[in-house]
Amino acid sequence: MDAEIRNEFETIFAPYAKKNATFYIETTIADTRESFVATALWKNALLASEQRVWLQPMTVALVPKEDDWEIVSIEVKVVQPAAPS
């Protein structure tokens, strides 16, 4: 399941990430036929406020639904870069 979701991750979250953002799946917490839970790290993501955020960890949980996967939970944490001193 992990490979299938990894291959489609950018497509699934295209409206979230917009362009010029990259991601990698940092940790896979669960990868079974019943669920997939992982933490992805987005770099250079553009928020709805149009502000750039350097890093955004996202934890996402998916469960199978018919012939596809359904997102049942998303948690996003915003990590602001430190201001220059």
Buried (B, 14 or more C-beta within 10 A) or exposed (E): BEEEBBEEBEEBBEEBBBEEBEBEBEEBEEEEEEBBBBBBBBBBBBEEEEEEBEBBBBBBBBBBEEEEBEEEEEEBEEEEEEEEE
